[in-house]
Amino acid sequence: MQFNQDTVELLIRTINKYGWMDLPSYGISMYPYIKKGNICRFVQFNEMNVKKGDVLLYHSISGQLIAHRLLAVNITETYQKQFILKGDTNLCPDEPINKNQIIGKLTTIENSKRKKYATDLSSILWSCIILSFPVASKLLRYFLSLVFSYKKRSGASL
């Protein structure tokens, strides 16, 4: 889904006014940490409180809202910060983004059964696995290809 700049500014104003914003997830780039239909809560982005492994919500140059994991913060030749993010099941990082593209930081993921906090031990361990073992992304991608292939053949819904 594409979002124009006015919509992005509305989202930022919502987070700034209330301190948080809930959005439903779609896609599989953060599977199994975030699954399609989970409700993700984002709080205001503060670059002083962000660390490697945090999941950040940002708007891409093409107008998409994306929530991916922070891999690194680089400083360019002109002393500008660039944030490098990647989906857990993606094989390559996203294009570097600037601070002004970041909308918020993930704090909770909720489905009909439970609420998972980004500060939970399971979330921290998952982040460590994804960051420390890049092969995990390849294994997840392979697993998802098998699942989608099976569901397509069997006619089961995703």
N, C-alpha and C positions, 0 to 999 in steps of 0.2 A: 504494500500500500504506500502510495506517495503522499507526502505531507508538504505543503507549501510553507514559506517562511512565517506567514501569519499564524498558522496552526502551531508551529514550533514555538513561537513567542507566547502563544496562549498557554502551552504546556509549561513553559518556564515560569510564566506569571502564576500559574496554579501552584506549582511547587513552592515558589517564593511566598505566596500568600498563606498556604496551609501547612507548609513544611514537608509535604509528601504528596504523592500521586500514585494511584493504582492503575495499572495497565494490563490487559490480558496479553499473554504471549502467543505467538504463532511462529511457525518454522521449527527447524530441528537443529539449528547451529549450536545450541547450548545443551542438547540432550546428553545425558539424562538429568542433569542438574536442573534445567528448566524445561518443562514439557509443554507441548501445545495446549493452550487453554488455562495454564496456571495464571494466577493473578500475581503480578510482580509489583511490589511497592518500591518506589524510588524516592529518595530524599534529595535535598539540595546538594549540588556538587560543590565541594570545598577542596581545592587542590592541596591544601595543607593536611587534610585528613584522608587522602587517597593513597593506597599502597598497591604494589604489585599483587595481582590476583583478584582485586575487586572487580565487580561487574558494573560497567558504566553504560548508561543510556545516552546515545548520541544521535544526531541527525547527519546523515551522509550528504555528500555533495549532490547525489542523485535524488535526495528528498526522502529517503527511507529512515524510519526509526529503527535503531539497532541497539541491542544490549549484548555486549561482548566483554570478555575478560581482559583486564589491563595486563599487558606483558612487560611494557617498559615505557619510560619517559625519556625522550631524546632532546638534546638541545641542538638547534640548527646553527649554521654558520652565522646567521643574523641574530643569534641568541634568543630565538623563539622556541618555546616548548612544543614538542610534538608527542602525542600520545599514541602508542602502538597497542592495538587491541586485536583479539582473535576469538572467534567462536570455538567452543570446546571440540566440536566435531569438524571444524574447518582445518584444512591442511596448511593453509598459508594465512599470515596475518592480514588484516584489513589495511587499506591505505592509511597512512598516518593522518591523524586529525589534530585540530587545534583546540585549545581550551574553549573557545566560543562555540564549538559544535557540541560540547557536552551538556546534557540536560540534567542528569542526576546520577545517583549512586544507588545500586540495589541494596535493600535491607531485608526484605522478606519475600518468600515465594509461597503462595497458598493455593491449595486445591481443595476439593470437597472433603478430604479426610484430615488434612493437617496443615500447619503453618511451619515453614522452615526458615530459620533466620540465617543471614549471611555470616553471623558470628558464631553459629553452632559449630561444634567440633567436626561434625560430618561435612559441613560446608568448607571449613578450613582445610581438612584433609583432602577433599576432592580438589580444591584449588591447588594444593601442593602437588598432587599426582599429575594434574594436567600441566602445570608449569614445569615440573621436574622430568617428566617422561613424555616427550613429544610423540612417541610411538602410540601413546594412549589415544590420541586423536585419530590416528590411522586405524586402530582397532575399532574405535567407535564408528567411524565412517564405514568400515567393512561390515560391521554388525547391522547398521542401518540399511545398507544396500541389500543384505540378506532378508531383513524384515520386510522392506518395501517390495522386493521381488516376490516373496512368498504371498504377501497380501494381494499383490496384483494378480498373481496366478490363481489364488483361491477366491478372489472377488470380495474378500473381507474389507471392511471399511478401515480407514486409517484413524 
